[in-house]
Amino acid sequence: MSEFLFEEFDEVSAKQWKQQIQFDLKGADYNETLVWQSPEGIHVKPFYHQDDFDKAFSPIPGQPESWKIAQKIFIDEEQIANNIAIDAINRGANAIIFTADEDFDIKVVFKDFPLENVSVYFNLKFLSETFYTKLFEFFANKEASVYYNIDIIGNLTRTGNWFHNLKKDHEILEGVIKKNFSLNLLSVDTTVYQNAGANIVQQLAYAISHANEYLNHLINSEANTEILNKEEAQNLNMTFQLATGANYFFEIAKVRALRKLYKVLAMEYGVKETCHIVSTPSKRNKTLYDYNVNLLRSTTECMSAVLGGANTVCSLPYDEIYHKSNEFGERISRNQLLILKHESYFESVSNPADGTYYIEQLTTELAEKALKLFKEIEKNGGFLKQLKEESIQKKIKESAEKEQQLFDSGELKLLGTNYHINKNDRMKEDIELFPFVKHNPVKTLIVPIIQKRLAEKVEQERLSNE
């Protein structure tokens, strides 16, 4: 049957397709009618064809054969954190992301924890060489996949300050990495860029610039700062934490483009050319009113992460922005991923986007534009210098304001918030957490990158009128 179809129908060239489309438009301008421009400056065509490509697509480095379902757990009381983790694992999670504001009893948190089957991620909001050493010793003789996610620059971008100060933070980082360079230590948290309103090209460029600061500091012998020698550098691992937004195909391409960009960077330093990617849905488009729509948003965002090739995906509870951590919200977010993996067959193919003309083209264009921006940042002194001069913050703010204007005008729609609004919806009595930007004036070294949701102003007005 298939051979008959291929013999029966002649191949149609890109030129023939365009001629037919122009005929069907009956005089309307092709570019004005069907070609649209993304916030990143990419002109998206109505169709893509093999004639657009003069060579075969290069494989994406480091794409995983499978992906893990993660649940995030905050360690307040160790025994409670352990109970939640064990329950999540029994219900289908095969990765746990632990966050903590201070050190904790490691043995209690990991009591009866099946380390051989479940990956462990840490996002610690403090920096202590002593505590990291305790973690290393605890996991040393165990069959465990552990990602420590040390990111001192990430803390600087998010809070405006180092954990301690520039010198001490770097001394701790150097000491930890020199002794344990083969572990999964370094991380680049790019979620703050997306959640603050940076466009995709900016997110990619800042991610690579952020990573470059670490590699340049640890390996650059010309600058007399070589912490790792050539052999040690070859074992260095890098983890990227991404927030996935609502632009479905662009977000698939973003994950793929990041892998290609990191390979280019890694080759320059002689480190592993593949990186590890952990993805969560964006908070920027999540809403307080008609909150169940958040389930739809986070589902498609997780789909983008999986199809793009993330190693681990952690969904957000639909009520995370206004409710304290609760069993129902966490169970629903975990089940979203279980359904994608086991009932929607998102586990069946490891690289489903490979060879798709549209996504391949988006991947290439995003990577090229991000590489150009990265070079501009380096030409002007590098990522840290640009942060201190507030150039990065200003660029993100400009991008965020453009997106905010689209939302305010109604061109960018959030169902239940500025489109098909349920005026009878009431939320004031349900709020357990402050869902808006917190104004906490403290002295900072640099202007922090502020994460802000698009719907905040509208929601504040609605709450005041309830």
C-alpha positions in Angstrom: 0.0 0.0 0.0 2.7 2.5 1.0 4.7 1.7 -2.2 1.7 2.3 -4.3 1.1 5.7 -2.7 4.7 6.8 -3.2 4.6 5.7 -6.9 1.2 7.3 -7.5 2.0 10.8 -6.2 4.8 12.9 -7.5 7.1 14.7 -5.0 6.1 18.4 -4.6 8.9 20.9 -4.3 8.9 23.9 -1.9 8.5 26.2 -4.9 5.4 24.4 -6.0 3.9 24.6 -2.5 4.5 28.3 -2.3 3.0 28.9 -5.8 -0.1 27.1 -4.7 -0.4 29.0 -1.5 0.1 32.3 -3.3 -2.7 31.3 -5.7 -5.0 30.5 -2.8 -4.3 33.8 -1.2 -6.0 35.5 -4.2 -3.7 38.5 -4.2 -3.0 38.8 -0.4 0.6 39.3 0.5 2.3 36.0 1.4 4.7 37.5 4.0 2.2 39.8 5.6 -0.6 37.1 5.8 1.2 33.9 6.7 4.7 34.8 8.0 4.8 35.9 11.7 7.7 37.1 13.8 8.4 35.7 17.2 9.7 37.8 20.1 13.2 36.4 19.3 13.1 37.9 15.9 12.5 34.6 14.1 10.3 34.7 11.0 8.1 31.7 11.1 6.9 30.4 7.8 3.6 28.6 7.1 5.5 25.4 5.9 8.9 24.0 5.9 10.3 21.7 3.2 13.3 19.5 2.7 14.4 21.9 -0.1 15.1 24.4 2.6 18.0 22.3 3.8 21.2 21.7 1.9 22.7 19.1 4.3 21.6 16.4 6.7 20.7 17.4 10.2 23.4 17.0 12.8 22.4 14.9 15.9 21.7 16.6 19.2 24.5 15.7 21.6 23.5 14.0 24.9 19.8 13.3 24.2 18.7 10.8 26.8 17.2 7.4 26.0 14.6 7.9 28.7 13.5 10.7 31.1 12.7 10.7 34.8 9.7 11.9 36.7 10.7 14.2 39.6 9.0 15.6 42.6 10.3 18.6 44.5 10.4 18.3 48.3 11.4 21.0 50.8 13.2 19.8 53.8 11.8 21.5 56.9 11.4 18.5 59.2 13.6 15.6 58.1 11.2 12.8 59.0 8.3 14.4 57.2 10.5 15.0 54.1 11.5 11.3 54.2 7.9 10.2 54.4 6.9 12.4 51.5 9.8 11.2 49.4 9.1 7.5 50.0 5.4 8.0 49.2 6.2 9.9 46.0 8.5 7.1 44.9 5.9 4.4 45.7 3.5 6.4 43.6 5.7 6.6 40.5 8.4 9.3 40.9 11.9 8.1 40.0 13.7 11.4 40.9 13.5 13.6 44.0 14.6 17.3 44.1 15.4 18.3 47.6 15.5 22.0 48.6 16.6 23.3 52.0 17.5 26.6 53.7 19.9 25.0 56.2 21.8 21.8 56.8 19.8 18.7 57.9 20.1 15.2 59.2 21.1 13.3 56.1 20.5 9.8 57.5 16.9 10.6 58.5 16.0 12.2 55.1 17.4 9.1 53.3 16.2 6.4 55.6 14.9 3.4 53.5 15.4 5.5 50.3 15.9 3.3 47.2 19.0 5.1 45.9 19.8 2.5 43.3 16.6 3.3 41.5 15.9 7.0 42.2 18.0 10.0 41.2 18.6 12.6 43.8 18.9 16.4 43.1 19.8 19.1 45.6 18.9 22.8 45.4 20.4 24.0 48.6 19.8 27.7 49.5 23.0 27.8 51.5 26.7 27.2 50.7 28.7 25.1 53.2 31.8 23.1 52.3 31.4 21.1 55.5 27.9 20.1 54.7 28.6 19.2 51.1 31.5 17.0 52.4 29.0 15.2 54.6 26.8 14.6 51.6 29.7 13.3 49.6 30.7 10.9 52.4 27.2 9.6 52.8 26.8 8.8 49.1 30.4 7.6 48.6 29.9 3.9 48.8 26.3 3.8 47.5 24.9 3.1 44.1 23.3 6.5 43.7 22.8 9.1 41.0 23.2 12.4 42.8 23.3 15.9 41.4 24.4 18.6 43.9 23.6 21.6 41.7 26.0 24.1 43.2 25.4 27.5 41.6 26.9 30.5 43.3 26.2 32.8 40.3 22.6 31.6 40.3 22.2 32.8 43.9 23.7 36.1 42.9 21.3 36.6 40.0 18.3 35.6 42.1 19.1 37.5 45.4 21.6 40.2 44.3 24.2 38.8 46.7 26.7 36.0 47.0 26.0 33.3 49.6 28.9 34.7 51.7 31.0 37.0 49.5 32.7 36.7 46.2 36.0 35.5 47.6 34.6 32.9 50.1 32.0 31.6 47.6 34.7 30.9 45.0 37.0 29.4 47.6 34.3 27.0 48.7 33.5 26.2 45.0 37.1 25.6 44.2 37.7 23.4 47.2 34.7 21.2 46.6 35.3 20.8 42.9 39.1 20.1 43.2 38.5 17.2 45.5 35.4 15.8 43.8 35.6 16.9 40.2 34.0 13.7 38.8 30.8 14.2 40.7 27.7 16.1 39.4 28.5 19.3 41.2 28.0 22.3 38.9 24.7 23.7 37.9 23.3 26.6 35.9 19.9 27.7 37.0 18.2 29.4 34.1 14.7 29.3 35.5 15.1 32.9 36.9 15.7 34.2 33.4 12.5 32.7 31.9 10.4 33.5 35.0 11.5 37.1 34.8 10.5 37.5 31.2 13.6 36.9 29.1 12.9 35.6 25.6 14.2 32.3 24.5 17.4 33.6 22.7 18.3 35.5 25.9 17.7 32.5 28.1 20.0 30.4 25.9 22.7 33.0 25.7 22.6 33.7 29.4 22.7 30.0 30.2 25.9 29.6 28.1 27.4 32.8 29.5 26.6 31.7 33.0 28.2 28.3 32.4 31.2 30.0 30.7 32.0 31.9 33.9 32.4 28.6 35.8 34.5 26.9 33.0 36.7 29.9 32.5 37.4 30.2 36.2 38.1 26.5 36.8 40.0 25.6 33.6 41.5 28.8 32.0 45.2 28.4 32.6 46.0 31.5 30.6 44.2 33.6 33.3 46.3 31.8 35.9 43.1 30.5 37.6 43.4 26.9 36.6 41.7 24.8 39.3 41.4 21.6 37.3 44.1 20.2 35.0 43.3 18.8 31.5 42.6 15.3 32.7 40.4 16.4 35.6 38.5 18.8 33.3 37.5 15.9 31.1 35.4 14.5 33.9 33.6 17.8 34.7 29.8 17.6 34.6 27.3 20.4 34.0 23.6 20.4 34.9 21.2 23.0 33.5 17.9 23.8 35.2 15.3 25.1 32.7 11.9 26.6 32.9 9.7 25.7 30.0 7.2 28.3 28.7 4.1 28.1 26.6 5.4 28.5 23.1 5.2 24.7 22.4 7.5 24.2 19.4 9.9 26.9 20.3 10.4 25.4 23.8 11.1 22.0 22.2 13.7 23.7 20.1 15.1 25.5 23.1 16.1 22.3 24.9 17.7 21.0 21.8 19.5 24.3 21.1 20.9 24.4 24.6 22.6 21.0 24.1 24.1 22.1 20.8 25.4 25.4 22.3 26.9 23.7 25.3 28.8 21.3 23.1 30.4 24.2 21.3 31.4 25.8 24.6 32.6 22.5 26.1 34.8 21.7 23.2 36.7 24.9 23.8 37.5 23.8 27.4 38.0 20.1 26.8 35.2 19.1 29.1 32.3 16.6 28.5 30.3 17.8 25.5 27.0 16.6 26.9 25.1 18.2 29.7 22.3 17.1 32.0 19.0 19.0 31.8 16.2 19.3 34.4 13.1 21.0 33.3 10.1 22.5 35.2 7.2 24.5 33.8 7.4 28.3 33.8 5.7 30.3 36.6 5.4 33.3 34.4 2.1 32.3 32.8 0.5 30.7 35.9 -2.6 32.3 37.3 -4.4 32.7 40.6 -7.9 32.8 39.1 -9.3 29.9 37.1 -6.3 28.0 38.5 -7.3 24.7 37.0 -6.1 26.0 33.6 -2.6 25.8 35.1 -2.9 22.1 34.7 -3.2 22.5 30.9 -0.4 25.0 30.8 2.0 22.8 32.8 1.1 19.7 30.8 2.0 21.2 27.4 5.1 22.7 28.9 6.2 19.3 30.3 5.5 17.8 26.8 7.9 20.3 25.3 10.5 19.4 27.8 10.2 15.7 27.1 10.1 16.1 23.3 13.1 18.4 23.5 15.1 15.9 25.3 15.2 16.8 29.0 16.7 14.2 31.3 14.4 14.9 34.2 11.0 16.7 34.2 9.3 18.0 37.4 5.8 19.5 36.9 4.4 22.3 39.1 1.4 21.7 41.3 -1.5 23.7 39.8 -1.9 25.6 43.1 1.8 26.2 43.9 1.6 30.0 43.6 -1.0 30.4 46.4 -1.2 27.1 48.4 1.3 25.6 50.7 2.7 22.2 49.7 -0.1 19.7 49.8 -0.6 16.0 48.9 -3.3 16.6 46.4 -1.5 19.2 44.3 1.7 17.1 44.3 -0.1 14.0 43.4 -1.8 15.6 40.4 1.4 17.1 39.2 3.1 13.8 39.4 0.3 12.0 37.7 0.5 14.5 34.7 3.9 13.0 34.0 2.9 9.4 34.7 0.2 9.8 32.1 2.5 11.3 29.6 5.1 8.5 30.1 2.9 5.5 30.4 -0.4 6.3 28.7 0.6 8.8 26.1 3.7 6.9 25.0 6.1 9.8 25.5 8.6 7.2 26.6 8.5 5.3 23.4 10.9 7.3 21.3 14.0 9.0 22.7 14.4 11.7 20.0 11.1 12.3 18.4 11.9 15.9 17.2 14.9 14.8 15.2 14.4 15.4 11.5 11.3 17.5 11.7 11.9 20.4 9.4 10.2 23.1 11.5 11.8 22.2 14.8 15.2 21.6 13.2 15.0 25.1 11.7 13.9 26.6 15.0 16.7 24.8 16.8 19.3 26.2 14.4 18.0 29.7 14.4 17.7 29.9 18.2 21.2 28.5 18.6 22.7 30.9 16.1 21.0 33.9 17.6 22.0 32.9 21.1 25.6 32.3 20.1 25.7 35.8 18.6 24.4 37.3 21.8 26.8 35.2 23.9 29.7 36.6 21.9 28.5 40.1 22.4 28.3 39.5 26.2 31.9 38.1 26.2 33.1 41.0 24.0 31.8 43.4 26.7 33.5 41.7 29.6 31.5 38.6 30.3 28.4 37.6 32.2 29.4 38.8 35.7 30.6 42.1 34.4 27.3 42.6 32.5 25.3 41.7 35.7 27.2 44.3 37.7 26.6 46.9 35.1 22.9 45.9 35.1 23.0 45.3 31.3 21.5 41.8 31.7 18.8 43.0 34.0 17.8 45.8 31.7 17.6 43.5 28.7 15.4 41.1 30.5 13.2 43.9 31.8 12.8 45.2 28.2 11.7 41.8 27.0 9.4 41.3 30.0 7.8 44.7 29.4 7.1 43.8 25.8 5.4 40.6 26.9 3.5 42.4 29.6 2.2 44.9 27.0 0.9 42.0 24.9 -0.9 40.6 27.9 -2.3 43.9 29.0 -3.6 44.6 25.5 -5.2 41.2 25.3 -3.1 40.0 22.4 -1.4 37.5 24.7 -4.3 35.6 26.3 -4.4 33.7 29.6 -7.7 31.8 29.8 -9.7 32.8 32.9 -7.6 35.8 33.6 -7.8 38.2 30.6 -9.8 36.0 28.3 -13.2 34.3 29.1 -13.1 35.6 32.6 -15.3 34.0 35.3 -16.4 37.2 37.2 -17.9 35.0 40.0 -14.5 33.4 40.8 -13.4 34.3 44.3 -9.9 33.6 45.6 -9.3 35.8 48.6 -10.2 33.2 51.2 -8.0 30.5 49.5 -4.7 32.2 49.5 -2.2 30.6 51.9 1.0 32.0 50.3 1.6 35.6 49.0 1.4 35.1 45.2 3.0 38.3 44.1 6.4 39.9 43.9 7.6 40.5 47.5 9.2 43.9 48.2 11.8 43.2 50.8 14.3 46.1 50.7 17.8 44.8 51.6 21.2 45.9 50.6 22.5 44.0 47.5 25.7 44.0 45.5 23.8 43.9 42.2 20.2 44.5 41.1 18.6 41.0 41.4 16.7 39.5 38.5 13.0 39.7 39.7 10.7 36.9 38.7 7.2 38.1 38.1 4.0 36.5 36.7 2.1 38.2 33.9 -1.2 38.3 35.7 -0.1 39.8 39.0 -1.5 43.3 38.4 -4.9 42.1 37.2 -5.1 39.6 40.1 -4.3 42.3 42.7 -7.1 44.5 41.3 -9.6 41.6 41.3 -8.7 40.6 44.9 -9.1 44.2 46.1 -12.6 44.2 44.6 -13.8 40.9 46.0 
